[in-house]
Amino acid sequence: MPLEPTEADIRRMYERAEDWEFSPVTRERMLQINDLTQAFFAEKFTNSWGRDYLASRFGLDLNGHEHFRPGQAPAGWTNLVDHLRRHGVTDTEMLTTGVATTASTGRLIDRFRDRITFPITNNGTEILGFVGRRHPELTEADKAGPKYLNTANNPLFHKGDQLFGLVEELVEDGAVPVIVEGPMDAIAVTLASAGRYVGVASLGTSLTDEQATQLAAVGRDPVVATDADLAGQVAAERDFWMLTPHGLDPGYAQFPTNMDPAELLTLRGPAELVASLASATPLGDLLLAERLDNLPPEQARLAAITVVAARPSDSWDNGTSRVQARLALSQLRARRELRNAVRTWNADPRRAAANELADSNKVRARLAAAANGPADRWAPLANELDPRLTAQPDWPTTATILQEAHDQGHDVTTAVSALLAEQPLGEQPARDLRYRLVSHLDITIDTPEISNHVPTSSPTSAGAARDRQQPTRIRRTPDPGRRR
């Protein structure tokens, strides 16, 4: 069921209507100018570097392609402007439609220059605007502008309202939308899968609620296929919270490191790209694992249950069981937590999702720390408790044990704070902390290299006294290659 419009939605509708009321150019005339512009770009594409470039990227000549209709904005300042003037288009009409801009000299110049162009359409028919890809050998430092340039916002075109590549014909035939980071990736997905998937890109913005609404209208759960780097992971997190209020349960496609869909198609072929999409896993499972892996138990419990509550009911049992097992919760408590979270979500999914989006910077920081390993992840806690810890050569070993303790359900922050409150660390702080951890927590260490660095006698006299009073409860997994 579509979400009710918010006050922001209603205000935006009024603003759009007001834009048209004061526009010096009618909607019909702007569409006519965009058609003239597309015809000009398509003609220039035939003998262009853009045609050769796209053929090399996709292994296919896209000249005249029915869905993507690529064009070429030639190099030079006024090629399109001069062409449109010859067709009776005024300067005001070109500026309002967004195909031209005013130079610092006051001269009217083409907005798109030396770029491959693609029309942005409404239902595959009306051309609302364009996106242009700069020459691959140029950069912003060459004063060539951004990698992708869109038509400027105007009464007809608002980039936050549109999705590039959402081919209605393919969607009607059952294609699954795949959310990617750029138009080239969107084209790669659609071409490689022969209509099984349809790539869509959000035109240089984060996914908006308007775009999520369009995806919800498709009626199929989309796949998120952002890059595997930190920015891509954060974008995927954001997409989850933009899509789930609309009742969608997105999947997540994992690509090889440093490869986006377009590169995967170019270097490894369509079969591997399609295989990556076909093996997509629920994005909610990844968010759930992130909370359980990177948050203290009490915070993880609330955050993880919120992720579970945002997903469809047929995933609740599995999600709750994972939280219950990881955090050692009773079944009764886990189900009670889920019930409360579902009530909060159902009362106002947009508000609940917005609360999660407000913490995106914290998620980014956690993902960055986790990517760099336990030493970086636990450094903030170590520096807060005893700044000497991270300067020790054996700090990485201690940090790994902290991570093991966390993974096995211990509230590491609380436990370590309590241990140091009893007595400050000794002259070998990292080693001392390892001893105290294994003396007070029940930890299983599966890595012999780490197990060998766990002290079996206390580095302090006070620790030795404790050791004589109570046995160490560490369980070490035996090395299978070790003779008994």
C-alpha positions as CSV (number, residue, x, y, z in Angstrom):
1,M,0.0,0.0,0.0
2,P,1.5,3.4,-0.9
3,L,2.5,5.6,1.9
4,E,0.4,8.7,2.7
5,P,2.0,11.9,1.5
6,T,3.8,13.8,4.2
7,E,3.7,17.6,4.8
8,A,7.0,17.8,2.9
9,D,5.5,15.9,-0.1
10,I,2.5,18.3,-0.2
11,R,4.7,21.3,0.1
12,R,6.9,20.0,-2.7
13,M,3.8,19.6,-4.9
14,Y,2.8,23.2,-4.3
15,E,6.3,24.4,-5.1
16,R,6.3,22.4,-8.4
17,A,2.9,23.9,-9.4
18,E,4.2,27.4,-8.5
19,D,7.3,26.8,-10.7
20,W,5.1,26.2,-13.7
21,E,2.9,29.2,-12.9
22,F,5.9,31.5,-13.2
23,S,7.7,29.6,-15.9
24,P,8.3,31.7,-19.1
25,V,8.1,28.4,-21.2
26,T,5.3,25.9,-21.3
27,R,5.7,22.2,-20.6
28,E,4.9,21.3,-24.2
29,R,7.5,23.7,-25.6
30,M,10.2,22.4,-23.2
31,L,9.5,18.8,-24.3
32,Q,9.7,20.0,-28.0
33,I,13.1,21.6,-27.3
34,N,14.4,18.5,-25.6
35,D,13.3,16.4,-28.7
36,L,15.2,18.8,-30.9
37,T,18.3,18.5,-28.7
38,Q,18.1,14.7,-28.6
39,A,17.9,14.6,-32.4
40,F,21.0,16.8,-32.6
41,F,23.0,14.7,-30.1
42,A,21.9,11.4,-31.8
43,E,23.1,12.7,-35.2
44,K,26.5,13.7,-33.8
45,F,26.9,10.3,-32.1
46,T,27.3,8.4,-35.3
47,N,30.9,9.4,-35.9
48,S,32.0,10.2,-32.4
49,W,34.5,9.1,-29.8
50,G,31.5,8.3,-27.6
51,R,30.2,5.6,-29.9
52,D,33.6,3.9,-29.9
53,Y,34.0,4.2,-26.2
54,L,30.6,2.7,-25.4
55,A,31.2,-0.2,-27.8
56,S,34.5,-0.9,-26.0
57,R,32.9,-0.8,-22.6
58,F,29.8,-2.9,-23.4
59,G,30.9,-5.0,-26.4
60,L,27.9,-3.7,-28.3
61,D,27.3,-0.8,-30.7
62,L,24.6,1.3,-29.0
63,N,24.0,3.6,-31.9
64,G,20.2,3.9,-32.1
65,H,19.6,1.7,-29.1
66,E,15.9,1.8,-28.4
67,H,16.1,2.1,-24.6
68,F,19.3,4.2,-24.0
69,R,19.4,6.4,-27.2
70,P,22.9,7.6,-26.7
71,G,24.0,10.9,-28.2
72,Q,27.1,13.0,-28.5
73,A,27.5,16.7,-27.4
74,P,30.3,17.9,-29.6
75,A,33.3,19.8,-28.3
76,G,33.0,23.6,-28.7
77,W,31.0,26.3,-27.1
78,T,27.8,27.0,-29.1
79,N,27.2,24.0,-31.4
80,L,23.8,23.2,-29.9
81,V,22.9,26.8,-29.2
82,D,23.5,27.7,-32.9
83,H,21.5,24.7,-34.0
84,L,18.5,25.5,-31.8
85,R,18.5,29.1,-32.8
86,R,18.2,28.0,-36.4
87,H,15.1,26.1,-35.4
88,G,13.6,29.2,-33.8
89,V,14.4,28.5,-30.2
90,T,15.0,31.6,-28.1
91,D,17.7,32.2,-25.6
92,T,15.2,32.3,-22.8
93,E,13.7,29.0,-23.9
94,M,17.1,27.3,-24.0
95,L,18.0,28.6,-20.5
96,T,14.7,27.6,-19.0
97,T,14.8,24.1,-20.5
98,G,18.4,23.7,-19.2
99,V,20.2,22.9,-22.4
100,A,22.2,26.1,-22.4
101,T,23.9,28.2,-19.7
102,T,25.3,31.7,-19.5
103,A,29.2,32.1,-19.6
104,S,31.0,34.6,-17.4
105,T,31.2,36.8,-20.4
106,G,27.4,36.9,-20.6
107,R,27.4,34.8,-23.8
108,L,25.0,31.9,-24.1
109,I,26.9,28.5,-24.4
110,D,26.0,24.8,-24.6
111,R,25.5,23.1,-21.2
112,F,26.8,19.8,-22.5
113,R,30.1,19.9,-24.4
114,D,32.4,17.0,-25.5
115,R,30.2,14.5,-23.6
116,I,28.2,11.3,-24.3
117,T,24.6,12.1,-23.6
118,F,21.6,10.0,-22.6
119,P,18.0,11.3,-22.4
120,I,16.2,11.0,-19.0
121,T,12.6,10.1,-19.9
122,N,9.2,9.7,-18.3
123,N,7.8,6.3,-19.1
124,G,10.3,6.0,-21.9
125,T,8.6,8.7,-24.0
126,E,8.8,12.3,-22.8
127,I,12.4,13.5,-22.6
128,L,12.6,15.5,-19.3
129,G,16.4,16.2,-19.4
130,F,19.8,14.7,-20.1
131,V,22.8,13.3,-18.3
132,G,26.2,13.7,-20.0
133,R,29.3,11.6,-19.3
134,R,32.6,13.5,-19.8
135,H,35.5,12.2,-22.0
136,P,37.1,9.3,-20.1
137,E,40.6,10.8,-20.6
138,L,39.7,14.1,-19.0
139,T,39.1,15.0,-15.3
140,E,37.7,17.9,-13.4
141,A,41.3,19.1,-13.1
142,D,41.2,19.5,-16.8
143,K,38.3,21.9,-16.4
144,A,36.1,19.3,-18.0
145,G,33.5,19.4,-15.2
146,P,32.1,16.5,-13.2
147,K,32.1,12.9,-14.4
148,Y,28.4,13.0,-14.9
149,L,26.5,16.3,-15.6
150,N,22.7,16.6,-15.5
151,T,20.3,19.0,-16.9
152,A,19.9,21.9,-14.4
153,N,16.8,21.7,-12.3
154,N,13.8,23.4,-13.9
155,P,10.0,23.1,-13.9
156,L,10.2,20.0,-16.1
157,F,13.2,18.2,-14.6
158,H,14.2,17.6,-10.9
159,K,17.0,15.1,-10.6
160,G,15.9,13.9,-7.2
161,D,12.5,12.9,-8.8
162,Q,13.9,10.8,-11.6
163,L,15.7,7.5,-11.9
164,F,18.0,6.9,-14.9
165,G,17.4,3.6,-16.7
166,L,14.0,2.5,-15.3
167,V,12.8,1.1,-18.7
168,E,9.1,0.6,-18.4
169,E,8.9,-2.1,-21.1
170,L,11.5,-4.3,-19.2
171,V,9.8,-3.7,-15.9
172,E,6.5,-4.8,-17.2
173,D,8.1,-8.0,-18.5
174,G,9.3,-8.8,-15.0
175,A,12.8,-7.3,-14.8
176,V,14.2,-6.8,-11.3
177,P,15.4,-3.2,-10.6
178,V,19.1,-3.0,-9.6
179,I,20.2,0.2,-7.9
180,V,23.7,1.2,-9.0
181,E,25.8,4.3,-8.6
182,G,26.0,5.7,-12.1
183,P,24.4,5.6,-15.6
184,M,27.2,3.4,-17.1
185,D,26.6,0.8,-14.4
186,A,22.8,0.9,-15.0
187,I,23.4,0.3,-18.7
188,A,25.8,-2.6,-18.0
189,V,23.2,-4.3,-15.8
190,T,20.4,-4.1,-18.3
191,L,22.6,-5.1,-21.3
192,A,24.3,-8.0,-19.5
193,S,21.1,-9.6,-18.2
194,A,19.1,-9.4,-21.4
195,G,16.1,-8.0,-19.5
196,R,16.3,-10.2,-16.4
197,Y,17.4,-7.1,-14.5
198,V,17.1,-3.4,-15.2
199,G,19.8,-1.1,-13.9
200,V,18.7,2.2,-12.3
201,A,20.8,5.1,-11.1
202,S,19.8,8.1,-9.0
203,L,21.6,10.8,-11.1
204,G,24.3,11.8,-8.7
205,T,22.2,12.1,-5.6
206,S,21.5,9.7,-2.8
207,L,18.3,7.7,-3.3
208,T,15.4,10.0,-2.5
209,D,11.9,9.2,-1.3
210,E,10.5,10.1,-4.7
211,Q,12.7,7.6,-6.3
212,A,12.0,4.9,-3.7
213,T,8.3,5.5,-4.4
214,Q,8.9,4.8,-8.1
215,L,10.7,1.5,-7.2
216,A,7.9,0.5,-4.9
217,A,5.4,0.9,-7.8
218,V,7.3,-1.8,-9.7
219,G,6.1,-4.3,-7.1
220,R,9.4,-6.3,-6.8
221,D,12.1,-6.1,-4.3
222,P,15.1,-4.3,-5.9
223,V,18.8,-5.3,-5.6
224,V,21.3,-2.8,-4.3
225,A,24.6,-3.0,-6.2
226,T,26.7,-0.2,-4.8
227,D,30.5,-0.4,-4.9
228,A,32.3,-2.5,-2.3
229,D,34.2,0.4,-0.8
230,L,33.3,2.3,2.3
231,A,31.2,4.9,0.4
232,G,29.3,2.1,-1.3
233,Q,28.6,0.3,2.0
234,V,27.2,3.5,3.5
235,A,25.1,4.1,0.4
236,A,23.7,0.6,0.7
237,E,22.8,1.2,4.3
238,R,21.0,4.4,3.4
239,D,19.2,2.7,0.5
240,F,17.8,0.1,3.0
241,W,16.2,2.8,5.2
242,M,14.9,4.6,2.2
243,L,13.2,1.5,0.7
244,T,11.9,-0.4,3.7
245,P,9.2,2.2,4.7
246,H,7.7,1.4,1.3
247,G,7.4,-2.3,2.2
248,L,10.5,-3.3,0.1
249,D,13.1,-5.8,1.3
250,P,16.1,-5.1,-0.9
251,G,18.8,-7.6,-1.8
252,Y,22.5,-6.8,-1.9
253,A,24.9,-7.9,-4.7
254,Q,28.5,-8.2,-3.7
255,F,31.1,-7.4,-6.4
256,P,34.8,-8.0,-6.4
257,T,36.9,-5.3,-4.7
258,N,37.5,-2.2,-6.8
259,M,35.0,-3.4,-9.4
260,D,31.7,-1.8,-10.3
261,P,29.1,-3.4,-12.6
262,A,30.4,-1.7,-15.7
263,E,34.0,-2.8,-15.0
264,L,32.8,-6.3,-14.2
265,L,31.0,-6.5,-17.5
266,T,34.0,-5.2,-19.5
267,L,36.7,-7.3,-17.8
268,R,34.9,-10.6,-17.1
269,G,31.8,-10.6,-19.3
270,P,28.0,-10.7,-18.8
271,A,27.8,-14.1,-17.3
272,E,29.8,-13.1,-14.2
273,L,27.9,-9.9,-13.7
274,V,24.6,-11.7,-13.9
275,A,25.9,-14.4,-11.5
276,S,26.8,-11.7,-9.0
277,L,23.3,-10.3,-9.2
278,A,21.6,-13.7,-9.0
279,S,23.5,-14.5,-5.8
280,A,22.4,-11.3,-4.0
281,T,21.6,-11.8,-0.3
282,P,19.1,-9.8,1.8
283,L,20.6,-6.4,2.6
284,G,18.8,-6.5,5.9
285,D,21.0,-9.5,6.9
286,L,24.1,-7.4,6.3
287,L,22.8,-4.6,8.4
288,L,21.9,-7.0,11.2
289,A,25.4,-8.5,11.1
290,E,27.0,-5.1,11.3
291,R,25.1,-4.2,14.4
292,L,25.9,-7.5,16.1
293,D,29.5,-7.4,15.1
294,N,30.3,-3.7,15.9
295,L,28.2,-2.6,18.8
296,P,28.3,-3.5,22.5
297,P,25.6,-6.0,23.4
298,E,23.1,-3.6,24.9
299,Q,23.3,-1.2,21.9
300,A,23.4,-4.2,19.5
301,R,20.2,-5.6,20.9
302,L,18.1,-2.5,20.2
303,A,19.8,-1.7,16.9
304,A,19.6,-5.2,15.5
305,I,15.9,-5.7,16.5
306,T,15.1,-2.4,14.7
307,V,16.6,-3.8,11.5
308,V,14.5,-7.0,11.9
309,A,11.3,-5.0,12.5
310,A,11.8,-3.0,9.3
311,R,11.7,-6.2,7.2
312,P,8.7,-8.3,6.1
313,S,7.2,-10.6,8.7
314,D,8.4,-13.7,7.0
315,S,12.0,-12.8,8.0
316,W,11.2,-12.0,11.6
317,D,11.8,-15.5,13.0
318,N,15.2,-15.9,11.4
319,G,16.3,-12.4,12.4
320,T,15.1,-12.7,16.0
321,S,16.8,-16.1,16.3
322,R,20.1,-14.6,15.2
323,V,19.9,-11.8,17.7
324,Q,18.8,-14.2,20.5
325,A,21.7,-16.6,19.9
326,R,24.3,-13.9,19.5
327,L,23.3,-11.9,22.6
328,A,22.2,-14.9,24.7
329,L,18.6,-13.5,25.1
330,S,15.7,-15.6,26.2
331,Q,13.2,-16.3,23.5
332,L,10.6,-14.4,25.5
333,R,12.7,-11.3,25.8
334,A,13.7,-11.4,22.1
335,R,10.1,-11.7,21.0
336,R,9.0,-8.9,23.3
337,E,11.7,-6.7,21.9
338,L,10.6,-7.5,18.4
339,R,6.9,-6.8,19.2
340,N,7.8,-3.3,20.6
341,A,10.0,-2.5,17.6
342,V,7.4,-3.6,15.1
343,R,4.8,-1.4,16.8
344,T,7.1,1.6,16.6
345,W,7.9,0.9,12.9
346,N,4.3,0.4,11.9
347,A,3.2,3.5,13.6
348,D,5.4,5.7,11.4
349,P,7.9,3.9,9.2
350,R,9.3,7.0,7.6
351,R,10.0,8.5,11.1
352,A,11.6,5.3,12.3
353,A,13.7,5.1,9.2
354,A,14.7,8.8,9.5
355,N,16.0,8.1,13.1
356,E,18.2,5.3,11.7
357,L,19.5,7.6,8.9
358,A,20.4,10.2,11.4
359,D,23.1,7.8,12.7
360,S,24.7,7.2,9.3
361,N,27.9,8.9,10.4
362,K,28.2,6.5,13.3
363,V,27.7,3.6,10.9
364,R,30.4,5.0,8.6
365,A,32.8,5.2,11.5
366,R,32.1,1.7,12.6
367,L,32.5,0.3,9.1
368,A,35.8,2.2,8.6
369,A,37.2,0.9,11.9
370,A,36.1,-2.7,11.2
371,A,37.7,-2.6,7.8
372,N,41.0,-1.7,9.3
373,G,40.9,-4.5,11.9
374,P,40.5,-4.9,15.6
375,A,43.5,-2.7,16.5
376,D,41.8,0.3,14.9
377,R,38.3,-0.7,16.0
378,W,39.2,-0.9,19.7
379,A,41.7,2.0,19.7
380,P,39.2,4.7,20.9
381,L,38.3,2.6,23.9
382,A,41.9,1.9,24.7
383,N,42.9,5.5,24.4
384,E,40.1,6.5,26.8
385,L,41.1,3.9,29.4
386,D,44.9,3.9,29.2
387,P,46.6,5.8,26.3
388,R,49.7,3.5,26.7
389,L,47.8,0.5,25.3
390,T,47.9,1.4,21.6
391,A,51.6,2.3,21.7
392,Q,52.5,-1.3,22.8
393,P,53.9,-3.6,20.1
394,D,51.6,-6.3,21.3
395,W,48.5,-4.1,21.2
396,P,47.1,-5.8,18.0
397,T,47.1,-9.1,19.8
398,T,45.2,-7.6,22.7
399,A,42.8,-6.0,20.4
400,T,42.1,-9.3,18.7
401,I,41.2,-10.8,22.0
402,L,38.9,-7.9,22.7
403,Q,37.2,-8.6,19.3
404,E,37.0,-12.3,20.2
405,A,35.3,-11.4,23.5
406,H,32.9,-9.1,21.7
407,D,32.0,-11.7,19.0
408,Q,31.2,-14.2,21.7
409,G,28.7,-11.9,23.3
410,H,30.6,-10.1,26.0
411,D,30.0,-6.4,26.7
412,V,33.7,-5.5,26.2
413,T,33.4,-1.8,27.1
414,T,31.7,-2.5,30.4
415,A,34.0,-5.5,31.3
416,V,37.3,-3.7,30.5
417,S,36.2,-0.5,32.4
418,A,35.3,-2.6,35.4
419,L,38.7,-4.4,35.3
420,L,40.7,-1.2,35.2
421,A,38.5,0.4,37.9
422,E,39.8,-2.3,40.2
423,Q,43.4,-1.6,39.5
424,P,45.4,0.4,36.8
425,L,47.3,-1.6,34.3
426,G,50.9,-2.5,35.0
427,E,54.2,-1.7,33.2
428,Q,53.2,-4.0,30.3
429,P,49.6,-2.7,29.8
430,A,48.6,-4.7,26.7
431,R,49.9,-7.9,28.2
432,D,48.3,-7.1,31.6
433,L,44.9,-6.4,29.9
434,R,45.1,-9.8,28.1
435,Y,45.6,-11.6,31.3
436,R,42.7,-9.9,33.0
437,L,40.4,-10.6,30.1
438,V,41.1,-14.3,30.0
439,S,41.1,-14.5,33.8
440,H,37.6,-13.0,34.1
441,L,35.8,-13.8,30.9
442,D,35.0,-17.2,29.3
443,I,36.5,-16.8,25.8
444,T,37.2,-19.3,23.1
445,I,40.3,-18.5,21.1
446,D,40.4,-20.4,17.8
447,T,43.7,-19.0,16.5
448,P,46.8,-20.7,17.9
449,E,49.0,-17.6,17.1
450,I,46.8,-15.5,19.4
451,S,46.4,-18.2,22.0
452,N,50.2,-18.5,22.3
453,H,50.3,-14.8,23.3
454,V,47.9,-15.2,26.2
455,P,49.8,-15.2,29.5
456,T,49.3,-18.2,31.8
457,S,50.6,-16.4,34.8
458,S,49.9,-12.9,36.0
459,P,52.2,-10.1,35.0
460,T,51.4,-8.4,38.4
461,S,51.6,-9.7,41.9
462,A,48.0,-8.8,42.4
463,G,47.0,-10.7,39.3
464,A,49.0,-13.7,40.6
465,A,47.1,-13.7,43.8
466,R,43.8,-13.7,41.9
467,D,45.1,-16.5,39.7
468,R,45.8,-18.7,42.8
469,Q,42.3,-18.1,44.0
470,Q,40.4,-18.9,40.8
471,P,41.2,-20.9,37.7
472,T,41.5,-19.2,34.3
473,R,38.4,-19.9,32.3
474,I,39.8,-19.5,28.8
475,R,39.1,-22.3,26.4
476,R,41.7,-22.7,23.6
477,T,40.9,-24.7,20.5
478,P,43.7,-27.2,20.1
479,D,46.0,-26.9,17.0
480,P,45.0,-29.9,14.9
481,G,48.6,-30.3,13.7
482,R,50.0,-30.5,17.2
483,R,51.0,-33.9,18.5
484,R,49.8,-35.0,21.9
